[in-house]
């Protein structure tokens, strides 16, 4: 009888400890998911509170995740810019700009902005001009493309890009209001431009749709 009592007591003790662990896990989840983002927002380590934010985006990425899931992120960001102006906070560490000047200030040569750790997602065995975060490494990679992306070369490519866009517009007009897969169309546009620009061959991906 004493052995059974000890066994039952031990089982009850384990059960109580298990419940306490579950409660502790729930508390930690709440602290991490709910309170941590609010604390970070109030502490504002990056000084982003001065920018207007859309909905709960300044506190959590859930707004962006939801918009991405609904496939309305681009439209939602556009509406946010129309409401709040050219600079909108669309995430805890994500600022959206809608002016041409911002392109030069962020991506221009010598700009102080650094690439986020997000770009490490695309890293392979060799860094390229797109994912290199280190300024020195990026500068070396950039020099190799300097001629191809010079102002003179970009101007020369303008007629080629305009011709491709007209072909896309023709497909959209031919759709006559029916739903089209813009993701596929833009992919065909991109690959067709690459072939024409680098290989001087037009595979007509846009017209073929594949």
C-alpha positions in Angstrom: 0.0 0.0 0.0 2.8 2.3 0.8 4.5 1.6 -2.5 1.3 2.4 -4.4 0.9 5.6 -2.4 4.4 6.6 -3.3 3.9 5.8 -7.0 0.6 7.7 -7.1 2.3 10.6 -5.4 5.1 10.6 -7.9 2.7 10.5 -10.8 0.7 13.4 -9.4 4.0 15.3 -8.9 5.0 14.7 -12.5 1.6 15.7 -13.7 1.8 19.0 -11.8 5.3 19.7 -13.1 4.0 18.9 -16.6 1.2 21.4 -16.3 3.6 24.0 -14.9 5.9 23.5 -17.9 3.0 23.9 -20.3 1.9 27.1 -18.6 5.5 28.4 -18.7 5.7 27.6 -22.5 2.5 29.5 -23.1 3.9 32.5 -21.2 7.1 32.4 -23.2 5.1 32.3 -26.4 3.0 35.3 -25.4 6.1 37.2 -24.3 7.9 36.5 -27.7 4.9 36.9 -30.0 3.0 39.7 -28.4 5.0 41.6 -25.8 8.5 41.5 -27.5 7.3 43.3 -30.7 5.5 45.9 -28.6 8.6 46.4 -26.5 10.8 46.8 -29.6 8.3 49.2 -31.1 8.3 51.4 -28.0 12.1 51.2 -27.6 12.5 52.1 -31.3 16.2 51.2 -31.7 16.3 52.2 -35.4 14.4 55.4 -35.0 11.5 54.4 -37.3 8.6 55.8 -35.3 8.9 59.1 -37.0 7.5 57.5 -40.2 3.8 57.0 -40.5 2.8 53.3 -40.3 -0.1 51.4 -41.9 -2.4 49.4 -39.5 -0.3 47.2 -37.1 2.6 47.0 -39.5 5.0 49.0 -37.3 4.6 46.4 -34.5 4.3 43.1 -36.3 4.9 41.5 -39.7 1.5 39.9 -39.6 0.0 42.7 -41.7 2.5 42.1 -44.5 2.0 38.3 -44.2 -1.7 38.7 -44.5 -1.5 41.0 -47.5 0.9 38.6 -49.1 -1.4 35.7 -48.5 -4.3 37.6 -50.0 -2.1 38.7 -52.9 -3.0 42.3 -52.2 0.3 43.5 -50.8 1.3 45.7 -53.7 -2.2 47.3 -53.8 -2.2 47.8 -50.0 1.2 49.5 -50.1 0.1 51.7 -52.9 -3.1 52.8 -51.0 -0.9 53.4 -47.9 1.3 55.8 -49.9 -1.7 57.6 -51.3 -3.0 58.0 -47.7 0.2 58.7 -45.7 2.6 60.1 -48.3 5.9 59.0 -50.0 7.4 57.3 -47.0 5.4 54.6 -45.2 6.3 52.1 -42.6 5.0 48.7 -43.8 6.7 46.5 -41.2 8.7 46.7 -38.0 11.9 47.2 -39.9 10.5 47.8 -43.4 10.1 51.3 -44.9 8.5 51.8 -48.3 9.5 54.8 -50.5 7.6 55.9 -53.6 9.7 58.7 -55.0 12.3 58.4 -57.8 14.8 60.3 -55.6 14.7 57.4 -53.1 16.1 55.0 -55.7 19.3 57.1 -56.0 19.6 57.7 -52.3 19.2 54.0 -51.4 20.8 52.2 -54.4 23.0 54.9 -55.8 26.8 54.6 -55.8 28.2 55.7 -52.4 24.7 55.6 -50.7 25.0 55.0 -46.9 22.2 52.3 -46.9 23.4 48.7 -46.3 21.7 45.6 -47.4 19.7 43.8 -44.8 20.6 40.2 -43.6 17.5 39.2 -45.6 19.9 39.1 -48.7 21.8 36.2 -47.0 18.8 34.0 -48.0 20.0 34.2 -51.6 23.7 33.5 -50.9 25.3 30.7 -52.8 28.9 29.5 -52.9 29.9 32.7 -54.6 28.6 36.2 -53.8 27.2 38.3 -56.6 26.3 41.9 -57.0 22.8 41.3 -55.8 23.5 39.6 -52.4 26.9 40.9 -51.4 26.5 43.0 -48.2 30.1 44.0 -47.7 30.9 47.3 -49.5 34.3 46.2 -50.7 33.0 43.0 -52.2 30.0 44.7 -53.7 32.3 47.3 -55.3 34.4 44.7 -57.0 31.3 42.9 -58.3 29.8 46.2 -59.4 32.8 47.2 -61.5 32.4 44.2 -63.7 28.9 45.4 -64.7 29.8 49.1 -64.9 30.0 49.1 -68.7 26.7 47.2 -69.2 24.8 49.5 -66.9 26.4 52.8 -67.8 24.1 55.7 -68.7 25.0 55.4 -72.4 24.2 51.7 -72.5 20.9 52.1 -70.6 19.8 54.8 -73.1 20.7 52.5 -76.0 18.5 49.7 -74.5 15.5 52.0 -74.1 14.0 51.2 -77.6 14.4 47.5 -76.9 12.6 47.7 -73.6 9.9 49.9 -75.1 9.4 47.3 -77.9 9.0 44.5 -75.4 6.5 46.5 -73.3 4.4 47.2 -76.4 4.3 43.5 -77.0 3.1 42.9 -73.4 0.5 45.7 -73.9 -0.7 43.9 -77.0 -1.3 40.7 -75.1 -3.2 42.5 -72.4 -5.3 44.3 -74.9 -6.0 41.0 -76.7 -7.2 39.5 -73.4 -10.1 42.0 -73.6 -10.6 42.3 -69.8 -10.2 38.6 -69.1 -8.0 37.5 -66.2 -4.3 36.9 -67.1 -1.3 35.6 -65.2 0.8 38.7 -64.8 3.5 36.7 -63.0 4.1 34.5 -66.0 3.9 37.4 -68.4 6.5 39.4 -66.5 8.7 36.3 -66.3 8.5 35.9 -70.1 9.2 39.6 -70.5 12.3 39.4 -68.3 13.8 36.3 -69.9 13.1 37.7 -73.4 14.9 40.9 -72.5 17.9 38.9 -71.2 18.1 36.9 -74.4 17.8 39.9 -76.7 20.2 42.0 -74.7 23.0 39.5 -74.1 22.6 37.0 -76.9 21.0 39.2 -79.6 18.4 36.5 -80.2 14.6 36.9 -79.8 13.1 33.6 -78.5 9.6 35.3 -78.5 8.8 34.0 -75.0 6.2 36.7 -74.7 4.2 35.7 -77.7 4.6 31.9 -77.1 3.6 32.2 -73.5 6.2 29.7 -72.4 
